[in-house]
Structures are given as C-alpha cells and as structure tokens.
C-alpha cells in the first residue's frame, strides 16, 4: 500500500497532468465506473446504507468520491477506463460483493434479536424498521442499532472505506469479471449467519432454557403450582440479567465478525474474480 506522502505526490502529479493535457473522455469513463462500484456499497453496506442518511447526502458523497478518485484509478497499471456492458457489470459486482458481504453482520444481529425475542416472550412485539420498511422484532432493531454504534465507535466505517479504496489497486477499473466461485463463496458465507447469531444469543438462551427445565420439574413435583405464571416472568428477568452481563463482550464479537466479513470480501475479490 502507498504511504500517505507518496499518495499525495501521486495525486498532485496526476492533477498537474490532467491540467496540462486533459483527457476528458477517459476521465469521465473512469468516474462513471467508480460511481458504479461505490453504488453497491451505498446500497447494502452497514452505516452507509442507512435510511437515516438523506439520499441527497449519499448522491453528493458518491459524486465527490468518484470525482476525486477518477484521475488516480484511471492512471493505475492495467486499468481500462472504457465504458461497456462487461466493465459496468464488473464494477457493479465489486460493489455488491462488498455491500452484501458486510450486510451479513446486520443479518446476524437481527436474527439474534429474533431468537432472544422468543425467549423473552416478545415474539409479537414488532416495530416498523425505517431501514428495511418492514416490521421487525423489537430486540432485532435494538441489536442492529447497537451494531451500528459499535462500528462507528470503533472507527470501522473508516476501515471499510480504506478496504474499498484498496480494491481499486487490487482490481483496477474495467478489468474484472466474476466466475461461479464468487457466488458460491458468498452463499457459503450467508450460511454462517445462523451459527454466528446462535453464538451471540447462546448465553441468554442457555439461561432461559435452565429456567424452563427447573419450572417443568417443579410442575411435575407440585401439580398445583402455577408454572406458567412463574416461568414467563422468571425467564424474562433472568434473560435480561444475563443479556446485560454479556453486553460487555458484544463489541469485541461485532468487531471480529465485521473484520472477518471484510477480509472474506477482499479474499473473494482477489481469488474468486478473474482480472481480464
């Protein structure tokens, strides 16, 4: 990776070259390809795909980043800044690969909240999610907001942008074509959502299961005991206690999962995609 002074010198040299002998068709073609690649990130990636960000802000951000990166990425070795069906589809595939791969973190948190909602007897408590415009469980929304807070607090949004910028170096614009291995690897990564969500919800589920087992045994020993009136409040209170106690481990879990998904996206981009 280029150091910061070298990167600044490269940007200055390219800017001076454009001013002296501007190649506007190539510049505009590179800018369009960069915009297509960034669009997938803005649609699916965590934080950037949030509906809380106004669409005009997203448009201005995409245009500004595309304008700044176009001269640099078009001058990289092996770059082909020519518009066409295959180059556009390739750039769109890169953006979707990053966006969909990192959106699995939100799916992990949402599914974990749905599992714990059943344990807390909140299965019917649904709210309208502004991000997906569908009704989702209450705890699923809470965990999704917690995940966004952890990502912003840990500065992983900047890490995501840096990894995305590195993709222009690893796979120059207009040179990528995906094969079947990329789609198969992405489906395999999606299959790990259930296991990761189960890991996150395991302490609370184990505690609530213990309450259910104890109340069931008490119900067998004493049939006159109102088991249902005892089991639901006891399970909910113990679940909250265990959940609050385990929240200290959640930031590390979320950061590790995000880093793993980001590394998987970069690995897929290098090995499951063919550079023409």
C-alpha positions as CSV (number, residue, x, y, z in Angstrom):
1,X,0.0,0.0,0.0
2,X,1.2,3.5,-0.8
3,X,2.3,5.7,2.0
4,X,0.5,8.9,2.6
5,X,3.2,11.2,1.2
6,X,3.6,9.0,-1.8
7,X,-0.2,9.0,-2.3
8,X,-0.3,12.8,-2.1
9,X,2.6,13.2,-4.6
10,X,0.8,10.8,-6.9
11,X,-2.4,12.8,-6.7
12,X,-0.6,16.0,-7.3
13,X,1.3,14.6,-10.3
14,X,-1.9,13.3,-11.8
15,X,-3.8,16.6,-11.2
16,X,-1.0,18.5,-12.9
17,X,-1.0,16.1,-15.8
18,X,-4.8,16.5,-16.2
19,X,-4.5,20.3,-16.2
20,X,-1.7,20.3,-18.8
21,X,-3.3,17.7,-21.1
22,X,-6.8,16.7,-20.0
23,X,-8.2,13.5,-21.4
24,X,-11.9,14.2,-20.5
25,X,-13.4,11.1,-22.2
26,X,-11.1,8.8,-20.2
27,X,-11.7,10.8,-17.0
28,X,-15.5,10.7,-17.4
29,X,-15.4,7.0,-18.2
30,X,-13.3,6.3,-15.1
31,X,-15.6,8.5,-13.0
32,X,-18.7,6.5,-14.2
33,X,-17.0,3.2,-13.4
34,X,-16.1,4.4,-9.9
35,X,-19.6,5.6,-9.3
36,X,-21.0,2.2,-10.2
37,X,-18.6,0.4,-7.9
38,X,-19.4,2.8,-5.0
39,X,-23.2,2.5,-5.6
40,X,-23.3,-1.2,-4.4
41,X,-21.5,-0.1,-1.2
42,X,-24.0,2.7,-0.5
43,X,-27.0,0.4,-1.0
44,X,-26.1,-2.6,1.1
45,X,-23.1,-1.9,3.4
46,X,-23.7,-1.1,7.1
47,X,-23.8,2.6,8.1
48,X,-23.7,3.8,4.5
49,X,-26.9,2.1,3.5
50,X,-28.8,3.6,6.5
51,X,-32.1,5.3,5.6
52,X,-31.2,7.9,8.2
53,X,-28.8,9.4,5.7
54,X,-30.6,11.6,3.3
55,X,-30.4,10.4,-0.4
56,X,-29.0,13.8,-1.4
57,X,-26.1,13.4,1.0
58,X,-25.4,10.0,-0.5
59,X,-25.5,11.3,-4.0
60,X,-23.1,14.2,-3.1
61,X,-20.8,11.8,-1.4
62,X,-20.7,9.4,-4.3
63,X,-20.1,12.2,-6.8
64,X,-17.4,13.8,-4.7
65,X,-15.5,10.5,-4.1
66,X,-15.9,9.5,-7.8
67,X,-14.5,12.9,-9.0
68,X,-11.5,12.6,-6.6
69,X,-10.7,9.0,-7.4
70,X,-11.2,9.0,-11.2
71,X,-7.8,10.5,-12.1
72,X,-6.0,8.2,-9.7
73,X,-7.7,4.9,-10.6
74,X,-7.6,5.6,-14.3
75,X,-3.8,6.0,-14.1
76,X,-3.1,2.8,-12.3
77,X,-1.4,-0.1,-14.1
78,X,-3.7,-2.4,-16.0
79,X,-6.7,0.0,-15.7
80,X,-9.1,0.1,-18.6
81,X,-11.4,3.1,-18.2
82,X,-13.6,2.3,-21.1
83,X,-17.4,2.1,-20.8
84,X,-19.1,-1.1,-21.8
85,X,-21.6,-3.7,-20.6
86,X,-19.0,-6.0,-19.1
87,X,-16.9,-3.3,-17.3
88,X,-20.1,-1.8,-15.8
89,X,-21.3,-5.2,-14.7
90,X,-17.9,-6.0,-13.2
91,X,-17.8,-2.7,-11.2
92,X,-21.3,-3.3,-10.0
93,X,-20.3,-6.8,-8.9
94,X,-17.5,-5.5,-6.9
95,X,-19.7,-3.0,-5.1
96,X,-22.4,-5.6,-4.4
97,X,-19.7,-8.1,-3.2
98,X,-18.6,-5.6,-0.6
99,X,-22.1,-4.4,0.3
100,X,-23.8,-7.8,0.5
101,X,-20.9,-9.4,2.3
102,X,-20.8,-6.8,5.0
103,X,-24.6,-6.6,5.3
104,X,-24.5,-10.1,6.8
105,X,-23.4,-8.5,10.1
106,X,-26.8,-6.8,10.3
107,X,-28.5,-10.1,9.5
108,X,-26.6,-11.8,12.3
109,X,-27.7,-9.2,14.8
110,X,-31.3,-9.2,13.6
111,X,-31.6,-12.9,13.7
112,X,-30.0,-13.0,17.2
113,X,-32.6,-10.4,18.3
114,X,-35.4,-12.5,16.9
115,X,-34.1,-15.6,18.7
116,X,-34.0,-13.7,22.0
117,X,-37.4,-12.2,21.4
118,X,-38.9,-15.7,21.5
119,X,-37.1,-16.3,24.8
120,X,-38.3,-13.0,26.3
121,X,-41.9,-13.7,25.1
122,X,-41.6,-10.7,22.7
123,X,-42.4,-12.7,19.6
124,X,-45.5,-10.5,18.9
125,X,-43.7,-7.2,19.6
126,X,-42.8,-5.8,16.2
127,X,-41.9,-2.3,15.0
128,X,-41.5,-0.8,11.6
129,X,-37.9,-0.7,10.7
130,X,-37.0,2.5,8.9
131,X,-34.1,0.9,7.1
132,X,-35.9,-2.1,5.6
133,X,-39.5,-0.6,5.8
134,X,-40.8,-3.9,7.2
135,X,-41.9,-4.9,10.6
136,X,-39.1,-6.5,12.6
137,X,-38.8,-7.7,16.2
138,X,-38.1,-5.2,18.9
139,X,-34.8,-6.8,20.0
140,X,-33.7,-7.2,16.4
141,X,-33.9,-3.4,15.9
142,X,-32.2,-2.8,19.3
143,X,-29.3,-5.1,18.3
144,X,-29.0,-3.6,14.9
145,X,-28.7,-0.1,16.4
146,X,-26.1,-1.4,18.9
147,X,-24.1,-2.9,16.0
148,X,-24.1,0.5,14.2
149,X,-23.0,2.2,17.4
150,X,-20.1,-0.2,17.8
151,X,-19.0,0.2,14.2
152,X,-18.9,3.9,14.5
153,X,-17.3,4.0,17.9
154,X,-14.6,1.6,16.8
155,X,-13.9,3.6,13.6
156,X,-14.7,0.6,11.4
157,X,-16.5,2.8,8.9
158,X,-13.1,4.3,8.0
159,X,-11.6,0.8,7.8
160,X,-14.4,-0.1,5.4
161,X,-13.6,2.9,3.2
162,X,-9.9,2.1,3.3
163,X,-10.5,-1.5,2.2
164,X,-12.8,-0.3,-0.5
165,X,-10.2,2.1,-1.8
166,X,-7.6,-0.8,-1.8
167,X,-9.9,-2.7,-4.1
168,X,-9.1,-0.2,-6.9
169,X,-5.4,-1.2,-6.5
170,X,-6.0,-4.9,-6.3
171,X,-8.6,-4.9,-9.1
172,X,-8.3,-1.9,-11.4
173,X,-11.4,-0.5,-13.0
174,X,-12.7,-2.2,-16.1
175,X,-10.7,-5.4,-15.6
176,X,-12.9,-7.7,-13.5
177,X,-15.2,-10.5,-14.4
178,X,-16.8,-12.8,-11.8
179,X,-17.0,-16.5,-12.1
180,X,-19.3,-19.0,-10.3
181,X,-16.9,-19.4,-7.4
182,X,-17.6,-15.9,-6.2
183,X,-21.3,-16.5,-6.0
184,X,-20.8,-19.9,-4.3
185,X,-18.5,-18.4,-1.7
186,X,-20.9,-15.6,-0.9
187,X,-23.7,-18.2,-0.4
188,X,-21.4,-20.2,1.9
189,X,-20.8,-17.0,3.9
190,X,-24.5,-16.5,4.2
191,X,-24.9,-20.0,5.6
192,X,-22.8,-18.9,8.6
193,X,-25.4,-16.3,9.7
194,X,-27.4,-18.8,11.7
195,X,-24.3,-20.2,13.5
196,X,-23.0,-16.7,14.4
197,X,-26.4,-15.5,15.6
198,X,-26.7,-18.6,17.8
199,X,-23.3,-17.9,19.3
200,X,-24.3,-14.4,20.2
201,X,-27.6,-15.5,21.8
202,X,-26.2,-18.7,23.4
203,X,-25.7,-17.3,27.0
204,X,-29.3,-15.9,27.2
205,X,-30.8,-19.0,25.6
206,X,-29.0,-21.3,28.0
207,X,-30.2,-19.3,31.0
208,X,-33.8,-19.2,29.8
209,X,-33.6,-22.9,29.0
210,X,-32.4,-23.6,32.5
211,X,-35.4,-21.7,33.9
212,X,-37.8,-23.7,31.7
213,X,-36.2,-27.0,32.9
214,X,-36.5,-26.0,36.6
215,X,-40.1,-24.9,36.3
216,X,-41.0,-28.0,34.4
217,X,-39.5,-30.2,37.2
218,X,-41.3,-28.1,39.8
219,X,-44.5,-28.5,37.9
220,X,-44.1,-32.3,37.9
221,X,-43.3,-32.3,41.6
222,X,-46.2,-30.0,42.6
223,X,-49.1,-30.0,40.1
224,X,-50.9,-27.3,42.0
225,X,-48.0,-24.8,41.3
226,X,-48.9,-22.2,38.6
227,X,-46.0,-23.0,36.4
228,X,-46.9,-20.6,33.6
229,X,-47.3,-17.7,35.9
230,X,-43.8,-18.3,37.3
231,X,-41.9,-19.4,34.2
232,X,-42.5,-16.4,32.0
233,X,-41.5,-13.7,34.5
234,X,-38.6,-15.7,35.8
235,X,-37.3,-16.5,32.3
236,X,-37.6,-12.9,31.2
237,X,-35.9,-11.4,34.3
238,X,-33.0,-13.9,34.2
239,X,-32.6,-13.4,30.5
240,X,-32.3,-9.7,31.0
241,X,-29.7,-10.1,33.7
242,X,-27.6,-12.5,31.5
243,X,-28.0,-10.2,28.5
244,X,-26.9,-7.1,30.4
245,X,-23.9,-9.1,31.8
246,X,-22.9,-10.3,28.3
247,X,-23.1,-7.0,26.6
248,X,-19.6,-6.2,27.6
249,X,-18.4,-9.0,25.2
250,X,-20.6,-7.8,22.3
251,X,-18.3,-5.1,20.9
252,X,-15.4,-7.5,20.5
253,X,-17.7,-10.0,18.9
254,X,-19.1,-7.5,16.5
255,X,-15.7,-6.1,15.6
256,X,-14.3,-9.6,15.0
257,X,-17.2,-10.5,12.8
258,X,-17.0,-7.3,10.8
259,X,-13.3,-7.8,10.3
260,X,-13.9,-11.4,9.2
261,X,-16.5,-10.4,6.7
262,X,-14.3,-7.6,5.3
263,X,-11.4,-10.0,4.9
264,X,-13.7,-12.5,3.2
265,X,-14.8,-9.8,0.8
266,X,-11.2,-8.9,-0.1
267,X,-10.3,-12.5,-0.4
268,X,-13.2,-13.2,-2.8
269,X,-12.2,-10.1,-4.8
270,X,-8.6,-11.4,-5.2
271,X,-9.2,-15.1,-5.8
272,X,-12.8,-15.7,-6.9
273,X,-12.7,-13.0,-9.6
274,X,-10.8,-13.0,-12.8
275,X,-8.9,-9.9,-14.0
276,X,-9.1,-9.5,-17.7
